[in-house]
Amino acid sequence: MLVLKKKKKINNSLRNATLISKNILVNGFKSLRKKNRINSGRNRQGKITVRNRGGGKKKLYTIIDNRRVLNKLLLTNIEYDPNRNAPIALGISLETFTRNKYSYIILPKNINNDKLLLNNSKSNFSIGNFIKLKYIPSGTIIHNIEINPNSGGKLCRSSGSHSQLINRKSNKAIIKLNSSQIKSINTECRATIGFMFNSQTNILKLGKAGRNRWKGKKPCVRGVAKNPVDHPHGGRTKGGRPSVTPWGKLTKGKPTRKKKYICI
């Protein structure tokens, strides 16, 4: 179980810092990690497509098995992953004829070491199992949900997120997401039972700007503080138009989804 650690008020940078204690976490399994190139917000042509990105600590990318290829998985280590807020778990396969015996999964809540996960089961609904939606009882809390059969989990993979299986109609499962949106998914798709780990990410406080720089985030200058030639809000004038981007597009309240027309 991860523990929140509040720093002592030694200086201003640690006065309000609340971080995760990583004492219980173990070093990674190197054969399942690869180099992760830092693009600094640039595309293949070298043009900046995402502003205020660059620098940061070098880190390796961990290969996560969201498809759960191994059916019987025994969890051995709980590890820290710099690419996500939730911790990951290293599992070893108990099957005799397997090519890859080790794999990483995203850690569900209330799971510790030496836990046996049974994937593709029809009757065992314990926390952490990866089961088809047609076998899961209605009202169950799930995460790491597939959109297409055997494509790997796509929905509810961030820390603390979850969904609920409401009902099933023929070959469709009705799922209520954490944002209270209702989705209809094929019952042949699979999902992991339980909550995602680390629901306390909203409580974390970095305490100083340097920790954002370690993550590769650069400071962002307000539009009002710029000159009129650089931003529509520039020149320290307020009012007259809503909040817009440097290219004049609305930033607050503009719908980003396509309109769905309902035929009656």
C-alpha positions in Angstrom: 0.0 0.0 0.0 1.4 3.4 -1.0 1.6 6.0 1.8 1.4 9.8 1.4 4.4 11.6 2.9 4.2 15.2 4.0 7.5 17.0 4.0 8.8 18.9 7.0 8.7 22.7 6.8 12.4 23.2 6.4 12.2 25.7 3.5 9.6 27.3 1.2 9.9 24.6 -1.4 9.0 21.8 1.1 6.4 23.8 3.1 3.4 22.5 1.3 4.8 19.4 -0.4 2.9 16.2 -0.2 4.4 13.3 -2.1 4.2 9.5 -2.4 6.6 7.5 -0.2 8.5 5.0 -2.5 10.2 3.0 0.2 8.2 -0.1 -0.4 8.8 -0.1 -4.2 11.4 -2.3 -5.9 13.7 -1.7 -8.8 12.4 -2.7 -12.3 12.8 -5.8 -14.5 15.2 -4.5 -17.2 14.3 -6.9 -20.0 10.7 -5.4 -20.1 11.9 -1.8 -20.4 13.0 0.1 -23.4 14.3 3.6 -24.2 11.8 6.4 -24.4 12.8 9.3 -26.6 11.9 12.7 -25.4 10.4 14.7 -28.3 10.0 18.0 -26.4 6.6 18.6 -28.1 8.0 18.3 -31.6 6.8 16.2 -34.5 9.0 14.4 -37.1 9.5 17.6 -39.1 10.9 19.3 -35.9 8.0 21.7 -35.6 6.5 22.4 -32.2 3.0 20.9 -31.9 2.7 20.9 -28.1 4.0 24.1 -26.3 5.8 24.3 -23.0 7.4 20.8 -23.2 11.1 20.0 -23.0 13.9 18.9 -20.7 13.2 16.6 -17.9 14.7 13.5 -16.4 15.6 10.6 -18.7 13.4 7.6 -18.1 12.7 4.2 -19.5 9.3 3.1 -20.8 7.8 -0.1 -19.3 6.0 -2.5 -21.5 2.6 -3.1 -19.9 0.6 -6.2 -20.8 -2.9 -4.8 -21.2 -4.1 -7.8 -23.1 -3.2 -10.2 -20.3 -1.6 -12.9 -22.5 -0.7 -15.0 -19.5 -3.7 -16.8 -17.9 -2.2 -17.7 -14.5 -0.1 -14.8 -13.1 1.5 -14.7 -9.7 2.4 -11.1 -8.6 6.0 -10.9 -7.2 6.9 -7.2 -7.0 5.2 -3.8 -6.8 7.2 -1.2 -8.6 7.2 2.6 -9.4 6.7 3.7 -13.0 7.6 7.2 -13.9 5.3 7.2 -16.9 2.0 7.0 -14.9 0.6 7.9 -11.5 -0.4 4.4 -10.6 2.2 1.7 -9.6 2.7 -1.4 -11.6 3.2 -5.0 -10.6 5.5 -7.7 -12.0 4.0 -11.1 -12.5 5.4 -14.5 -13.3 3.5 -17.1 -15.2 2.6 -20.4 -13.6 1.9 -22.1 -17.0 4.5 -24.6 -18.2 4.5 -23.9 -21.9 4.9 -20.1 -22.2 7.4 -18.1 -24.2 7.5 -15.0 -22.0 7.3 -15.9 -18.3 7.3 -12.3 -17.0 4.9 -9.4 -17.6 3.8 -6.1 -16.1 0.3 -5.1 -15.3 -1.2 -1.9 -13.9 -1.9 -2.5 -10.2 -5.5 -2.6 -9.0 -6.6 -1.5 -5.6 -6.3 -3.8 -2.5 -3.8 -6.2 -4.1 -0.5 -7.1 -2.6 2.4 -9.4 -3.4 1.9 -13.2 -3.8 -1.6 -12.7 -5.3 -2.6 -15.2 -8.0 -4.6 -13.6 -10.9 -6.7 -15.9 -13.1 -7.4 -14.3 -16.5 -10.1 -15.5 -18.9 -11.9 -17.3 -16.1 -15.7 -17.8 -16.1 -16.4 -18.2 -12.4 -13.7 -16.5 -10.4 -14.6 -12.8 -9.9 -11.9 -11.8 -7.4 -10.2 -8.4 -7.7 -7.6 -8.2 -10.5 -8.9 -10.9 -12.8 -9.3 -10.1 -16.5 -12.7 -11.5 -17.6 -15.1 -11.2 -20.5 -18.1 -8.8 -19.9 -20.6 -11.6 -20.6 -19.5 -13.5 -17.5 -19.2 -10.5 -15.0 -22.3 -9.9 -12.8 -24.2 -6.7 -13.1 -23.3 -3.9 -10.7 -19.6 -4.9 -10.6 -16.9 -2.2 -10.5 -14.4 -2.7 -13.3 -11.5 -0.9 -15.0 -9.0 -1.5 -17.9 -11.9 -2.1 -20.4 -11.5 -3.3 -23.9 -13.3 -1.4 -26.7 -12.9 -4.2 -29.3 -12.4 -8.0 -28.4 -8.8 -9.0 -27.8 -7.5 -5.5 -28.4 -6.2 -4.8 -24.9 -7.6 -2.5 -22.2 -8.3 1.1 -23.4 -10.7 2.7 -20.9 -10.3 3.5 -17.2 -6.5 3.0 -16.9 -5.6 6.2 -15.0 -5.0 6.2 -11.3 -8.2 6.0 -9.1 -10.6 5.6 -12.1 -13.3 3.0 -12.4 -16.5 2.1 -14.2 -19.6 0.1 -13.4 -21.3 -2.7 -15.4 -25.0 -1.7 -15.3 -26.7 -4.2 -17.5 -26.5 -6.5 -20.6 -28.7 -6.5 -23.7 -28.2 -9.4 -26.1 -24.5 -9.0 -27.1 -24.0 -5.5 -25.7 -22.9 -4.5 -22.2 -24.1 -1.2 -20.8 -21.2 0.5 -18.8 -21.3 3.7 -16.8 -17.9 5.5 -16.8 -16.4 7.6 -14.0 -17.6 10.7 -15.9 -21.2 9.3 -15.7 -21.2 8.7 -19.4 -23.0 5.6 -20.6 -21.2 3.4 -23.1 -22.4 0.2 -25.0 -19.6 -2.3 -25.6 -19.5 -5.8 -27.0 -19.8 -8.6 -24.4 -16.9 -10.4 -25.9 -14.6 -7.6 -24.6 -12.8 -8.1 -21.4 -12.3 -6.0 -18.3 -10.4 -6.1 -15.0 -12.4 -6.3 -11.8 -11.9 -3.7 -9.1 -10.8 -0.1 -8.7 -7.6 1.4 -10.1 -4.9 2.0 -7.5 -3.9 5.4 -6.1 -7.1 7.4 -5.9 -5.2 10.0 -3.8 -3.4 11.7 -6.8 -5.6 14.9 -6.3 -4.1 15.4 -2.8 -0.5 15.4 -4.1 1.4 18.8 -4.0 4.7 19.1 -5.8 5.8 22.0 -3.5 8.2 23.6 -6.0 8.4 24.4 -9.7 11.5 22.3 -10.1 9.6 19.0 -9.8 7.5 20.1 -12.9 10.8 20.7 -14.8 11.9 17.2 -13.8 8.7 15.9 -15.5 9.5 17.8 -18.7 7.0 20.6 -18.2 8.2 24.2 -18.9 6.6 27.3 -17.5 3.7 28.9 -19.4 3.5 32.7 -19.9 0.0 34.2 -19.6 -1.4 35.9 -22.7 -2.2 39.1 -20.8 1.5 39.5 -19.9 2.6 39.4 -23.6 2.6 42.1 -26.3 -0.4 42.5 -28.7 1.7 41.1 -31.5 2.3 37.8 -29.7 -1.2 37.1 -28.3 -4.8 38.3 -28.7 -4.9 39.1 -24.9 -1.6 41.1 -25.0 -1.1 44.7 -24.1 -2.5 44.3 -20.6 -6.1 45.0 -21.7 -8.9 43.1 -20.2 -12.4 42.4 -21.6 -13.8 42.8 -25.0 -13.5 39.1 -26.0 -13.6 35.7 -24.3 -10.5 33.6 -23.5 -8.8 32.4 -26.7 -5.6 30.6 -27.7 -2.7 32.5 -29.4 -4.3 31.6 -32.7 -7.7 33.1 -31.8 -9.7 29.9 -31.0 -11.9 29.6 -27.9 -10.5 27.9 -24.9 -13.4 27.8 -22.5 -16.9 26.3 -23.1 -16.5 25.4 -26.8 -17.8 21.9 -27.5 -15.2 19.6 -29.0 -17.4 16.6 -29.8 -19.4 16.1 -33.0 -23.1 16.7 -32.7 -25.2 13.5 -32.7 -28.5 13.9 -34.4 -31.3 11.7 -33.0 -33.9 10.6 -35.4 -37.4 10.3 -33.9 
